[in-house]
């Protein structure tokens, strides 16, 4: 029962939410805890990889043997990801905000009533990596869905150009919770994995990644 090895590989992971500034003191955020991405980084390091973890604002310790780059916004996350290339596999676990705000350089004042926030699209980091000259050999995305899980995840896999999508149903308490029940969508088909602690899902995913990189 040999443990899968990622020795000699560089694995790049994004995790956590992004914070999109509204003004110097306010942000738009989301409920991602970063736990699943950090667990994958830990498992990849334990399997012997060199790991770069690009983390949005989270309250989690850095796993042993992991090089962590802290970022706030999606734009900063993209810059950090591109400067960490090349890598053998990239696993994009971060819950990146779809929109940023045309932000104010000074704190918005209450007088004058509620401000109108102008939203601008954020870069799609996963889709950017899929088209990148330094595209990793294996590109893995996550799809958090509340409905039509498998159809939406398959569409996302095609649209973004990812090799694999890890799909999970977030209609329950997955975000911030300790367990995860996922499907792995590949070019070949869909596997439903049993609900398991996020650490265990991470180890399974890392084992599959090691298998894939070792056979190429
Ligand atoms: O489109 P959606 O946000 O559901 O896609 C989720 C997948 O795409 C995740 O792997 C996430 O990390 C990635 N993503 C990204 N950049 C974005 C939005 C999503 O890398 N701006």
Boltz pocket constraint, residues with backbone or C-beta under 6 A from the ligand:
constraints:
  - pocket:
      binder: B
      contacts: [[A, 14], [A, 74], [A, 92], [A, 93], [A, 94], [A, 95], [A, 96], [A, 97], [A, 98], [A, 122], [A, 123], [A, 124], [A, 125], [A, 126], [A, 127], [A, 140], [A, 141], [A, 142], [A, 143], [A, 144], [A, 156]]
      max_distance: 6.0
